[in-house]
Amino acid sequence: MTAMTHIRAKITPWDDQAFVRAFEDARDLTAREGYEDGPRAGARVQHLLREAGYPKATVDVIRTVEEALEQSSHWAVSRDG
């Protein structure tokens, strides 16, 4: 299992502590399930956020070629779509 340590996440709204915690929990569960930092992991986190009571939550995985080669990515995480 590869931990998702190479993710830079921009969370909107960043000051909603409950949403940030839900994202962290979903990201941690996804890592324990064996997902890496790519689109499948983002889709899984989005699904978990929606199940956790954020039906409009979105996770956009943004990767440059260099980031893909380094197995890292940026995530744009939004509570309200």
C-alpha positions in Angstrom: 0.0 0.0 0.0 1.3 3.5 -0.9 0.3 6.3 1.4 -1.1 9.4 -0.2 1.7 11.6 1.0 2.2 13.5 -2.2 -1.1 15.4 -2.3 -1.5 19.1 -2.0 -5.1 19.8 -1.4 -6.9 23.1 -1.7 -10.1 22.8 0.4 -13.0 25.2 -0.1 -14.2 26.3 2.4 -11.0 25.8 4.4 -12.5 27.2 7.5 -15.3 24.7 7.8 -13.6 22.4 10.3 -16.2 19.6 10.1 -15.7 19.5 6.3 -12.0 19.6 6.5 -12.1 16.7 9.1 -14.5 14.7 6.9 -12.0 15.2 4.0 -9.1 14.1 6.1 -11.0 11.0 7.3 -12.0 10.1 3.8 -8.4 10.6 2.5 -7.0 8.4 5.3 -9.6 5.6 4.7 -8.9 5.7 1.0 -5.1 5.4 1.6 -5.7 2.4 4.0 -7.8 0.8 1.2 -4.7 0.9 -1.0 -5.5 3.8 -3.4 -2.7 6.1 -4.4 -2.9 9.8 -5.2 -4.5 9.7 -8.6 -8.0 10.0 -10.1 -9.3 6.8 -8.6 -8.4 7.9 -5.1 -10.0 11.3 -5.8 -13.2 9.6 -6.9 -13.2 7.4 -3.8 -12.7 10.4 -1.5 -15.5 12.3 -3.3 -17.8 9.3 -2.9 -17.0 9.1 0.8 -17.6 12.9 1.3 -21.0 12.6 -0.3 -21.9 9.7 1.9 -20.8 11.7 4.9 -23.4 14.3 4.3 -21.8 16.6 1.6 -23.9 15.7 -1.5 -22.4 18.4 -3.6 -18.7 17.7 -2.7 -16.3 17.5 -5.5 -12.7 16.4 -5.8 -10.7 17.5 -8.9 -7.4 15.8 -9.3 -4.9 18.0 -11.2 -1.6 16.6 -12.4 1.1 18.0 -14.6 3.3 15.5 -16.5 6.1 16.1 -14.0 3.7 15.4 -11.0 2.5 12.2 -12.7 6.1 11.0 -13.0 6.7 11.9 -9.4 3.4 10.3 -8.3 2.1 13.5 -6.8 -0.9 15.7 -7.5 -3.0 18.7 -6.5 -6.5 18.2 -5.4 -9.2 20.9 -5.5 -11.7 19.8 -2.9 -15.0 21.7 -2.7 -17.9 21.2 -0.3 -20.5 22.9 -2.5 -19.4 21.8 -6.0 
